[in-house]
Every structure is written in structure tokens, then in C-alpha cells.
Amino acid sequence: MWRNRNIWIILVGEMVAGLGLWMGIIGNLEFMQEKVPSDFVKALIMSVGLLAGLVAGPLAGKVIDQSRKKTVLLISGFGRMVSVVFMLIALETGSIWWMVAFMISIQLAATFYFPALQATIPLVVNEDDLLTMNGLHMNVATISRIIGTALAGVMLVYWSLVTLYWASIIAYGALLLFTMMLQINEGDSIKDREAKVKRPAKSGGFMEVFPVLKLYPAVTMTLVMTLIPLLFIGSFNLIVINISEIQDSTAMKGLIYTFEGVAFMVGAFAVKYIAKKWKTTTILFVFAMFVAVAEFMLFFVESQVITLASFTVLGFALGCFFPTAMVIFQKQMPKAYHGRFFSFRNMLERVMFQVVLLTAGAFLDIIGLQLMVVIFGVISLGLTALFFIQMKRRNIILEQPTAESI
């Protein structure tokens, strides 16, 4: 595995791009804190970009499956570079509307980039190494988040916000160079591979994914299960801002990202060994419950120790949950449908992000953080129990034999 140059290119590229991404995110939060007093309005601004990605999702899936993955990665990567220009204009003019343009453009680029990357990984990694690769990829993304947020904090002390976005442009440029070095063997043409899978004659885009999902109930159940952590993840940045205000500590932002990120890396590393002793079903449902536990712990948000413990629990749970779920998607979903499936998954997540963002923004303004996390915890726990019951009733087995690409 370690002799595969594509793996190193993907991991190094993810590290560099992640640094740029998180510097930009910290810059966005700082800009909104200065310009936007209401949590709900902050949520509205963040949701605009997600909505744009939601609209483009069906087209992205079709394009990814009908095009070379490397081409899609290069074009969308270049789009991320261009989008940062809008944020530079926003800083120069002090206009929120230019920030909205930035949010829309960078989400559009991400709508094509991330599903294409997820569809590329199974093409460059052996199936037996997918769990390890997913864990490594998520760990690298987490390391870049920790370093990126720390660097952003230091840069804001000594330099202006503009510096963060210039650093983002440089990072995205470096990502383009790494992407150019990728060597992806996509095998048979898309049409040849699709012809091997039975599908409705008069369908297109996502409509072709739904009949295939019916043939793979484990994929469908896992897809639904991934919605549980999104209650916490979707409101993550708003919660971090709120905690720093409650505790009157700007340092807590960096500490929260660090504790959650380190715990995520530990979880993504540990899950490879946990999977040898626990069934896939056990891993998904146990760590889904851990997410609910982390939400309940934030009721004691005045305590810095409990707050950091909460994000540690969350990070470890997500580090075990997502690599496991991703392996199910990559192994059991036919490769001919990976582009549309991962685009559909991203679109589904964007719908949830929209709902969670707006709901969290309203809750934070109306009832406050403590009651909100209790409500989220009850919902997460309830959904976990509901999905477990449904899985047993329908006799869905997540450990079913790996589905070959048909």
C-alpha cells in the first residue's frame, strides 16, 4: 500500500488543501463575528452556499460518472482557487454580499470535488486496504484542521484577515499541482460498466441510484445512519462560537478544534483494531450513541473540562463511525454508480446541514445552547434506537459479503 504513489499524492494534497480550507473557515467566522450579531443570520449566510451545492448535486453526480475523475478534480480544484477572490473583495469592501458569493462558489466547487475524490479512492487502493486508507485520509484531514486553525489563530495575531485568504489560494494552487500527478486507471468505459447493471431504461441522474440502493439494503441503512452525527456536525461552528462567548474565552475555539481533532485521529486509527473484535453493526450503533452522549455533556457548558471532554468523545466516535461507513459505501455500491451515489450522499448531507444550521441558529437565539444540545441529544438517541429496530425488523445484515462491482 505504501508503495502506491497515488496514495501519497492524495494524502499530501489533502494536507495542503486542508490547511487552506481551515484558514479560510476561521477567517469566515472572524469576519461574521465582526459584521453579523445574530446567530440565526450567521446560519442563513452559511446555508446559502449549502443550498447552491444542493442544487448542483444531481449534475455533479452525472458529470463525475461520465467523466474522468482526474479532470473533475482539476476543474473543481481550480474553481476553489477562483472562489477565494470573492472573499478578498468582501474584505476590501466590507460587504457581506461578496462573502455570500464566496460561500456559493466554493460550495459549488466542493460539490464536484469531494464526490469525485471519494469515487477515486477505490480506483487507486486495493479493497483490503480501504478501511486503512479511509482512516488515514480522515486523519490527514483532521491534522490539517488542527494545524490550519492553529496557524490561522497565530496569523490573526500578527497579520490581517487578508493574509489568511492569500494563504488559502496558495494551498489550493498546491493541491492542483498534486492532482496533476495522479495516475488513475478507470478501466472499462462508463457505458460498458453501467451496461452490466440492470437499471430502468427511462431514468437519469440520481433516479438510477435508487433502484440500485434497493439491491443493497446495508448501503441504504448506513446512509441513513450517517444523518445522526450531522445534528452535531452541522451546528459545530455555531456551537464553537457560542461556547467561546459563554466562557468568554477566544482560546477555547482552538482548544475545542484540537481536542476533537486529536480524538478523531485516535478513533480513526483505533477502529482498524476495533473492527477485528466488533461487528460493523456494533461499531456504527455504539458510536452513534456516543455522539448523543457528547451532546448531553454540553449541558454543562460552563465547565471547560466537561466541554473539552464532550468534544473528545465526539471526535473519537466520529473517527470510528465514518471510516466504517465509508468502507460499506465503497465496497458494496457498484463502482459504476460511485459518482452519483457520493453526490447523492453529499446532497442529502447538505439538506440536513441546511435544516440543522437554521434550526441551531434559531435555537441559540431563542432557547440558548444548553437546552438546544439536550434536544439534539434526545433526537440522536431516539433515531439510533429507531434505526436499530428497523434494521432488526428488516433483517438487514451490514456484515454481508462484499458486493463485487457488477
N, C-alpha and C positions, 0 to 999 in steps of 0.2 A: 504493500500500500504506500509506504513512504518513498518508494522509487518512482511513484507516479507524479510527473511534473505538473499535471493539471491540478492535482490536489493542492500542491504548494502555491500555484498561481491563484486558485480560488481563495485559499486561506489568507495569503498575504494581501490580495486585493480587498478582501473583506475587512481586514485590519485597517488598511489605509482609508478605505471609503467610510468605515465606521467612525474613525476619528473626525472626518469632515462632517458626517451626519450629526454626531452628538455635539460638536462645537456649534453647528447651526441651530440645533434644538435648544441648547442653553441660551444662545443669542435670541431665539424667538421668545422664550419665556421671559427673559430680561426686558425685551422690547415691549411685550404685552403688559408686564408689571408696571412699566412706566406710563403706558398710554391707555390701558383698559382697567378700570377699577372693579368691574363686576365679573364674578366667576362665570356666570351664565353667558355673558358676552364673549369672554375668552373661549368658552366651549363652542359658541357659534362660529367664531373665526377658525378654530381648529377643524370643525366639522365640514366647512366649505370645501377644503381640499379632499377630505374623505369622500364627499359627495361626487366630486369630479372623478375620482378613481372608481367609484361605484358605477357611474355612467359608462366609463370606458372599459370596464371589466369584461363584458362579453366579447368586444372587439379584440381585446388583448389576448384572450384565450385562443381565439380562432387564429390570430396572426402568429402566435407562438407555435401552434401545432402545424401551421402551413409554411413556416419559415425556418431558416437555420437559426438555432438558438444563439449562436455567437453574434449573428447580425442584429438580433433583437437586443442582446446585452449591450452591444456597442452603441446603437442608436439611442436607447433609453439612458445609457450612461452619459452620453453627450447632452441629452436633454436635462439631466440633473445639474450639469455644469451651467447650462444656459439659465436655468431657473433661479440660480443664486443671484444673477444680475438684478432681478426684480427686487430682491431683498436689499441689495446695495442702494437701489433707487429709493426704497422705503426709508432707509436710514438717512439718506441725504435730504429727503423731503419731509420726513416725519409723518408720512401718510400710511394709515392702516390699510388703505385700499391696495397699495403696492405690495403690502405683506400678504393680502388675500390672493393677489396674482401669483406671488411666490408659492403659497400653500397649494394652489390649484396646479401649477405647472410641475412642482416637484412630486406631487402625488400622482399625477398622470404618468410621469416617468417611472415612478415606483410600481405603478400598476402593470407595466410591461416588464420591468427589470426583475422583480423578485419571483414571480411565477416562472419566468424563463430560467432563472438561476436554479430554482427548485427542480425544474424539469431537466436541467443539465446534469445535476449531481449523479442521478442513477446512470447516466450515459458515460461517466468517467470513473465510476467507482464500482467495484465488484459488490454483488448483493450481500455477501457475508460481511462486508466492511461498512454497510450503510449506517448501522447504529453508531459505530465509532465515528464515521465521517460527520453525521448529523450532530453528534455531541461536540466534536472538535469545531465544527463550523459555528455552532451556537456559542461555544466558549470563546472563540476568537471575537465574535460579535460582542460578547459581554466584556471581554478585556478592552476592546476598542471603546466601549461605552464608558468604562471606568476611567481609562486614560483620557478619553476625549472630554468628559465632564470635568476632570481634574485640570486638564490643560486650559479648558475654557475659563474655569474659575481663576486660574493664575493670570491668564491673558487679560481678563476683565479688570484685574487689579492694576496692571501696568499699561494696558493699551485700550483702545476703544472697541466698540462692538463691530465696527467695520473690519477690524483685523480678523475676527472670528470667521466672517464670511469669505474673506480672501483665502484664509486657510482651508475653508471648505472647497473652494474652487480648485485649489492646488491638489487637494486629496482626491477629488473626483477626476481630475486630469490624470493622476497617477493610476487610478482604477482603470481608466480607458487603456492605458499602456499595458497593464497586466492582462486585461481582457483580450487584447490583440494577440497575446502569446498563447491563448488557449488553443488546444487541438482537440476538437470534438468529433468523434466518429458516430454519426447518427444512423449509420446502417442503411436499411431499406428506405425508400422514399415514404413520405407520409401517406400517400394514397395506397401504396402496397400494404403498409401496416394496418391502415384503417379497414381495408377490404377484408382482413381476416377476422374482424369483429362484427357480429351481427348488430345492425342498427336500423332504425326506421328510415325509410327512403326519403321522406319529405321532412327532414329536420336539419337544423343547423345550429352552430354555436353551442351554447350550453344545453340546448334541447337534446343533443347527442350524449351528454354526460349522464342525464337522469336514468335512461334505460340501463346503462352500464352500472350505475350505482345500485340498482335493484339486484344485480347479479352478485354484488359484493357487499352484503349487509354489514360486515365488520368495518368496512371503509365508511359507510354511512353512519354507523353508531359512533365511530371515532371522530368523524367530522362534527357531529352534534356535541360530543363531549368537549371538544376544544372551545366551545362557546362559554363554558363555565369560567375559565380563568379570565375571559375578556371583561367581566364585570370589574375586576381589579385593574387589569392592564389598560383598559380603555380610559379609565379615570386617573391613571397613575400620575401624570404630570400635574393635574389639578390638585390631587391629594398632596403631592410633594410641596407645591406652593402653599397650600393651606396649612400644612404641618409647620413649615418654616415660619409662617405668620403667627400661629398659635404659640409656638415655643420661642418666638422672637429670636430666631437663630438662622442666619443665612448659611452657616456651616452645615446645618442639618441636611440641606439639599445634597451636597457632595457625599456626606456620610451615608445617607439613605441609598443613593445610587451605588456606592462602594459596597455596602453590606449585602444588598440584594444581588449585585453583580457577582461578588465572590461566592456567595451561596449558590447562585445559579451554576457557576463553573464547577463547584464541588458536586452538585447534583448531576450535571451532565457527564461528569467523569464517573461518579458512583453508579449511575444507572446501568452501565455495562455489566457490573458485577451483581447488582440487584436483580437484573434480568435472568441471571443464571439460577436464582433461587425462587423468584416470584414469577407468577404468570403475568402476561401482558394485561389481562383484566384487572388483576390486583394492583399493578402499578398505576394504571390510569385512574381507578376509582379511589385508591388510598390518597394519592397526591392531589386529586380534585378536592377531597375533603380537607387536605392541608391548606388549600387556598382559602377555604371558608374559615378555618381556624385563624389564619393570618388576618382576615378581615375583622373577625371578632376581637382580636388582640388590639386593634387600633382604637377600640373604645377607650382605652387608657392612653390616649394620645399625649396627655400632659407629661407622661414619663418618657424620657429619651431612651432609656434602656428597653422598655417594652416596645416602643416604636421601632427601634432598630432590630429587636428580636422578631417582630412581626414581619419585617421585610426580609429578614434572614430565612424565616420559614417559607415565605412566598418564593424567594429565589431558589431555594433547594427544591421545592415542589415543582416549579416550572422547569427546572433543569432536568428533572426526572420525567416529567409529563410529556414535554414537547418532542424530544428526540424519539421517544417510544411511539408517539402518534405519527411522527413523520415517516418512520420506517414502515408502518402499516400502509400509509398512503403510497409510498414509493414502490413497495414490493407488490401490493395486491391490486393496485389500479393499473390497467394496461398502459404501457408506455405511449401508445398512440394517442392517448387522451390526457397525458400529463399536463400539457399546456392549458387546455380548457378546464381540467379539474382544479389545478392550483390557482387559476384565475377565478374560477367559481368560488373556491375557498376564500381567496383574498376578498372577493366581492361580498361574501357572506360576513366576513370579519368586519368589513367596512360598514355594513348595515348595523352590526352590533356596536361598533365604535361610535357611530352616529347617535344611536339611541342612548348608549352609556354616557357619552360626553355631555349631551344636552340634559339628560336626567341628573347626572352628577353635578353639573353647573347649577341647575335649579335647586337641587337638594342642599348644596353648600350655601347658597344664598338664603334658603328658607329655613331648613332644619339644622344645618351645621354638620360637621364631619362625623361626630360620634354617632348620631342617630343614623346617618347615611350608611356607615360601614356595618352597623348591626343589620340593617335592612338587606344590604348586599350579602352579608354572611348567611342570613336565613334563606335568601334566594339560591345561593350557591349550594348550600347543604340540601335544600329541597330538590333542586334539579339533579344533583348527584344521586339521591335516593330514587327519584323518578326514573332516571335513565337506567339505573341498576335493575329496577323492577321490570322495565320494558325489555331489557336485554335477556333476562331470565324467561320472561313470558314468550318471547320470540325465538328463544334458544339460539341466540347469536353467540358464536364462538370466535373470539378475537385471535385465538391461537391456531386457527385453521391453517392448513398447508399453504405455503406461499403460492400466490397465483402467478403463473407464467404470463409473460406478455404474449397476448394472442395475436 
